[in-house]
Amino acid sequence: MADDQQFIAYMQAFEKSTEHLGSCPACQKGDPCRIGEPIHADFEAKQDAWTKKVGR
């Protein structure tokens, strides 16, 4: 995946995660719901990949 596309995918996953977190009491308490868990896991995976790529 090209750098730009990888970063865009990372930011889109961040947006989905934060949008869900803002409206889900369970996820806000740190107990991801069945809908939120895969959303947050996708964001975390993309964040980890991006961080590894940029060396931080």
QUICOR-V104661 format. One record per residue. N is the residue number from 1. SS is DSSP state (alpha for helix, beta for strand, coil for the rest). OMEGA is omega in whole degrees, -180 to 180 (NA if undefined). Layout:
N/SS/OMEGA
N/SS/OMEGA
This chain:
1/coil/179
2/coil/-178
3/alpha/-179
4/alpha/-179
5/alpha/179
6/alpha/180
7/alpha/178
8/alpha/178
9/alpha/177
10/alpha/-180
11/alpha/177
12/alpha/178
13/alpha/176
14/alpha/-180
15/alpha/179
16/alpha/-179
17/alpha/-179
18/alpha/176
19/alpha/179
20/alpha/-179
21/alpha/-180
22/alpha/-176
23/alpha/-176
24/coil/180
25/alpha/-180
26/alpha/-180
27/alpha/178
28/alpha/180
29/coil/180
30/coil/179
31/coil/-174
32/coil/177
33/coil/-177
34/alpha/177
35/alpha/-176
36/alpha/-176
37/alpha/180
38/alpha/178
39/alpha/-179
40/alpha/178
41/alpha/178
42/alpha/178
43/alpha/-179
44/alpha/179
45/alpha/-180
46/alpha/177
47/alpha/179
48/alpha/-180
49/alpha/-179
50/alpha/180
51/alpha/178
52/alpha/-178
53/alpha/-177
54/alpha/173
55/coil/179
56/coil/NA
